[in-house]
Amino acid sequence: MSAASSQRQGALLVPGVRVQGATYIGICTASDGSLYALLKLDDKPAKRLPWTEAMAWAKGLNADHPTRPEAALIFAMLKDKLDSAWHWTNETCSWDASYAWICHFVHGDTYSNHKSYDGAAVAVRRLPLQSFNSLLELAQSIEVAA
Protein backbone atom coordinates (compact mmCIF):
# COMPACT_ATOMS: atom_id res chain seq x y z
CA MET A 1 0.00 0.00 0.00
CA SER A 2 1.39 3.39 -0.96
CA ALA A 3 1.85 6.19 1.55
CA ALA A 4 -0.77 8.28 -0.29
CA SER A 5 -3.41 5.53 -0.16
CA SER A 6 -2.54 4.89 3.49
CA GLN A 7 -3.09 8.60 4.24
CA ARG A 8 -6.28 8.60 2.16
CA GLN A 9 -7.74 5.74 4.20
CA GLY A 10 -7.45 7.84 7.34
CA ALA A 11 -8.56 11.09 5.69
CA LEU A 12 -11.67 12.79 6.96
CA LEU A 13 -14.28 14.36 4.74
CA VAL A 14 -14.40 17.76 6.46
CA PRO A 15 -15.16 21.16 4.98
CA GLY A 16 -12.16 22.67 3.26
CA VAL A 17 -10.51 19.44 2.06
CA ARG A 18 -9.67 19.09 -1.62
CA VAL A 19 -11.93 16.62 -3.45
CA GLN A 20 -12.03 16.00 -7.21
CA GLY A 21 -10.19 19.24 -8.02
CA ALA A 22 -12.45 21.40 -5.86
CA THR A 23 -13.03 22.32 -2.21
CA TYR A 24 -15.52 20.20 -0.28
CA ILE A 25 -18.08 22.38 1.55
CA GLY A 26 -20.49 19.90 3.10
CA ILE A 27 -23.52 17.67 2.70
CA CYS A 28 -26.74 19.44 1.72
CA THR A 29 -30.36 18.37 1.34
CA ALA A 30 -32.16 19.06 -1.95
CA SER A 31 -35.80 20.17 -2.02
CA ASP A 32 -36.83 16.57 -2.82
CA GLY A 33 -35.06 15.30 0.32
CA SER A 34 -32.09 13.74 -1.48
CA LEU A 35 -28.56 14.39 -0.26
CA TYR A 36 -25.67 15.84 -2.21
CA ALA A 37 -22.09 16.91 -1.57
CA LEU A 38 -21.42 20.56 -2.36
CA LEU A 39 -18.06 21.34 -3.99
CA LYS A 40 -16.71 24.87 -4.68
CA LEU A 41 -14.57 25.09 -7.78
CA ASP A 42 -11.32 27.06 -7.73
CA ASP A 43 -12.11 28.79 -11.04
CA LYS A 44 -12.99 32.48 -10.95
CA PRO A 45 -14.02 34.75 -13.80
CA ALA A 46 -11.34 37.23 -14.87
CA LYS A 47 -13.57 40.14 -13.85
CA ARG A 48 -16.90 40.89 -12.18
CA LEU A 49 -19.85 40.05 -14.39
CA PRO A 50 -23.56 40.83 -14.73
CA TRP A 51 -25.75 37.94 -13.54
CA THR A 52 -26.57 36.49 -16.99
CA GLU A 53 -22.91 36.46 -18.03
CA ALA A 54 -21.89 35.00 -14.66
CA MET A 55 -24.47 32.22 -15.05
CA ALA A 56 -23.11 31.44 -18.53
CA TRP A 57 -19.56 31.40 -17.14
CA ALA A 58 -20.51 28.80 -14.49
CA LYS A 59 -22.45 26.72 -17.02
CA GLY A 60 -19.32 26.68 -19.22
CA LEU A 61 -17.54 24.94 -16.32
CA ASN A 62 -20.33 22.34 -16.11
CA ALA A 63 -21.23 24.00 -12.82
CA ASP A 64 -23.71 26.45 -11.30
CA HIS A 65 -23.80 29.33 -8.83
CA PRO A 66 -24.77 28.43 -5.28
CA THR A 67 -28.29 28.84 -3.95
CA ARG A 68 -28.75 31.31 -1.08
CA PRO A 69 -28.40 28.60 1.60
CA GLU A 70 -25.36 27.13 -0.19
CA ALA A 71 -23.71 30.57 -0.41
CA ALA A 72 -24.27 31.06 3.32
CA LEU A 73 -22.72 27.63 3.96
CA ILE A 74 -19.73 28.46 1.75
CA PHE A 75 -19.25 31.69 3.73
CA ALA A 76 -19.56 29.85 7.05
CA MET A 77 -17.05 27.16 6.09
CA LEU A 78 -14.49 29.14 4.07
CA LYS A 79 -14.85 32.82 4.97
CA ASP A 80 -11.11 33.30 5.50
CA LYS A 81 -10.42 31.89 2.01
CA LEU A 82 -12.99 33.89 0.03
CA ASP A 83 -12.79 37.15 -1.87
CA SER A 84 -14.33 39.87 0.31
CA ALA A 85 -17.10 40.93 -2.05
CA TRP A 86 -20.70 40.17 -2.83
CA HIS A 87 -21.26 37.12 -5.06
CA TRP A 88 -24.16 36.08 -7.26
CA THR A 89 -26.40 33.16 -6.35
CA ASN A 90 -28.42 31.27 -8.96
CA GLU A 91 -31.72 32.59 -7.61
CA THR A 92 -33.86 35.24 -9.30
CA CYS A 93 -35.97 37.35 -6.94
CA SER A 94 -39.62 36.33 -6.97
CA TRP A 95 -40.89 39.93 -6.84
CA ASP A 96 -38.86 41.21 -9.82
CA ALA A 97 -37.12 39.00 -12.39
CA SER A 98 -34.59 41.75 -13.12
CA TYR A 99 -33.08 41.18 -9.64
CA ALA A 100 -31.15 38.19 -8.27
CA TRP A 101 -30.06 37.18 -4.78
CA ILE A 102 -26.47 37.72 -3.72
CA CYS A 103 -24.38 36.73 -0.70
CA HIS A 104 -21.84 39.17 0.70
CA PHE A 105 -18.67 37.26 1.58
CA VAL A 106 -17.56 39.91 4.08
CA HIS A 107 -20.33 39.40 6.64
CA GLY A 108 -22.50 36.63 5.15
CA ASP A 109 -25.65 38.67 4.54
CA THR A 110 -27.89 37.91 1.59
CA TYR A 111 -29.82 40.55 -0.30
CA SER A 112 -30.73 41.38 -3.89
CA ASN A 113 -29.03 43.35 -6.64
CA HIS A 114 -30.07 44.23 -10.16
CA LYS A 115 -28.88 41.58 -12.61
CA SER A 116 -27.17 44.24 -14.74
CA TYR A 117 -24.66 45.03 -11.94
CA ASP A 118 -21.18 43.55 -12.16
CA GLY A 119 -20.69 41.04 -9.36
CA ALA A 120 -18.21 38.41 -8.25
CA ALA A 121 -18.98 34.76 -8.85
CA VAL A 122 -18.14 31.33 -7.51
CA ALA A 123 -18.99 28.06 -9.22
CA VAL A 124 -20.24 24.95 -7.44
CA ARG A 125 -20.97 21.36 -8.31
CA ARG A 126 -23.51 19.17 -6.58
CA LEU A 127 -22.63 15.48 -6.39
CA PRO A 128 -25.66 13.31 -5.61
CA LEU A 129 -25.16 10.90 -2.71
CA GLN A 130 -27.28 7.85 -3.37
CA SER A 131 -26.06 5.95 -0.34
CA PHE A 132 -23.49 5.83 2.40
CA ASN A 133 -21.21 4.08 -0.10
CA SER A 134 -21.19 7.15 -2.35
CA LEU A 135 -20.12 9.21 0.67
CA LEU A 136 -17.26 6.76 1.29
CA GLU A 137 -16.27 6.96 -2.39
CA LEU A 138 -16.17 10.75 -2.13
CA ALA A 139 -14.01 10.52 0.99
CA GLN A 140 -11.61 8.20 -0.83
CA SER A 141 -11.11 10.85 -3.52
CA ILE A 142 -9.63 13.37 -1.06
CA GLU A 143 -6.48 14.84 -2.54
CA VAL A 144 -3.58 14.13 -0.23
CA ALA A 145 -0.52 16.34 -0.53
CA ALA A 146 2.55 14.29 -1.43
C-alpha positions in Angstrom: 0.0 0.0 0.0 1.4 3.4 -1.0 1.8 6.2 1.5 -0.8 8.3 -0.3 -3.4 5.5 -0.2 -2.5 4.9 3.5 -3.1 8.6 4.2 -6.3 8.6 2.2 -7.7 5.7 4.2 -7.4 7.8 7.3 -8.6 11.1 5.7 -11.7 12.8 7.0 -14.3 14.4 4.7 -14.4 17.8 6.5 -15.2 21.2 5.0 -12.2 22.7 3.3 -10.5 19.4 2.1 -9.7 19.1 -1.6 -11.9 16.6 -3.5 -12.0 16.0 -7.2 -10.2 19.2 -8.0 -12.5 21.4 -5.9 -13.0 22.3 -2.2 -15.5 20.2 -0.3 -18.1 22.4 1.5 -20.5 19.9 3.1 -23.5 17.7 2.7 -26.7 19.4 1.7 -30.4 18.4 1.3 -32.2 19.1 -1.9 -35.8 20.2 -2.0 -36.8 16.6 -2.8 -35.1 15.3 0.3 -32.1 13.7 -1.5 -28.6 14.4 -0.3 -25.7 15.8 -2.2 -22.1 16.9 -1.6 -21.4 20.6 -2.4 -18.1 21.3 -4.0 -16.7 24.9 -4.7 -14.6 25.1 -7.8 -11.3 27.1 -7.7 -12.1 28.8 -11.0 -13.0 32.5 -10.9 -14.0 34.7 -13.8 -11.3 37.2 -14.9 -13.6 40.1 -13.8 -16.9 40.9 -12.2 -19.9 40.1 -14.4 -23.6 40.8 -14.7 -25.7 37.9 -13.5 -26.6 36.5 -17.0 -22.9 36.5 -18.0 -21.9 35.0 -14.7 -24.5 32.2 -15.0 -23.1 31.4 -18.5 -19.6 31.4 -17.1 -20.5 28.8 -14.5 -22.5 26.7 -17.0 -19.3 26.7 -19.2 -17.5 24.9 -16.3 -20.3 22.3 -16.1 -21.2 24.0 -12.8 -23.7 26.5 -11.3 -23.8 29.3 -8.8 -24.8 28.4 -5.3 -28.3 28.8 -4.0 -28.8 31.3 -1.1 -28.4 28.6 1.6 -25.4 27.1 -0.2 -23.7 30.6 -0.4 -24.3 31.1 3.3 -22.7 27.6 4.0 -19.7 28.5 1.7 -19.3 31.7 3.7 -19.6 29.8 7.1 -17.0 27.2 6.1 -14.5 29.1 4.1 -14.8 32.8 5.0 -11.1 33.3 5.5 -10.4 31.9 2.0 -13.0 33.9 0.0 -12.8 37.2 -1.9 -14.3 39.9 0.3 -17.1 40.9 -2.1 -20.7 40.2 -2.8 -21.3 37.1 -5.1 -24.2 36.1 -7.3 -26.4 33.2 -6.3 -28.4 31.3 -9.0 -31.7 32.6 -7.6 -33.9 35.2 -9.3 -36.0 37.4 -6.9 -39.6 36.3 -7.0 -40.9 39.9 -6.8 -38.9 41.2 -9.8 -37.1 39.0 -12.4 -34.6 41.7 -13.1 -33.1 41.2 -9.6 -31.2 38.2 -8.3 -30.1 37.2 -4.8 -26.5 37.7 -3.7 -24.4 36.7 -0.7 -21.8 39.2 0.7 -18.7 37.3 1.6 -17.6 39.9 4.1 -20.3 39.4 6.6 -22.5 36.6 5.2 -25.7 38.7 4.5 -27.9 37.9 1.6 -29.8 40.5 -0.3 -30.7 41.4 -3.9 -29.0 43.4 -6.6 -30.1 44.2 -10.2 -28.9 41.6 -12.6 -27.2 44.2 -14.7 -24.7 45.0 -11.9 -21.2 43.5 -12.2 -20.7 41.0 -9.4 -18.2 38.4 -8.3 -19.0 34.8 -8.8 -18.1 31.3 -7.5 -19.0 28.1 -9.2 -20.2 25.0 -7.4 -21.0 21.4 -8.3 -23.5 19.2 -6.6 -22.6 15.5 -6.4 -25.7 13.3 -5.6 -25.2 10.9 -2.7 -27.3 7.8 -3.4 -26.1 5.9 -0.3 -23.5 5.8 2.4 -21.2 4.1 -0.1 -21.2 7.1 -2.4 -20.1 9.2 0.7 -17.3 6.8 1.3 -16.3 7.0 -2.4 -16.2 10.8 -2.1 -14.0 10.5 1.0 -11.6 8.2 -0.8 -11.1 10.9 -3.5 -9.6 13.4 -1.1 -6.5 14.8 -2.5 -3.6 14.1 -0.2 -0.5 16.3 -0.5 2.6 14.3 -1.4 
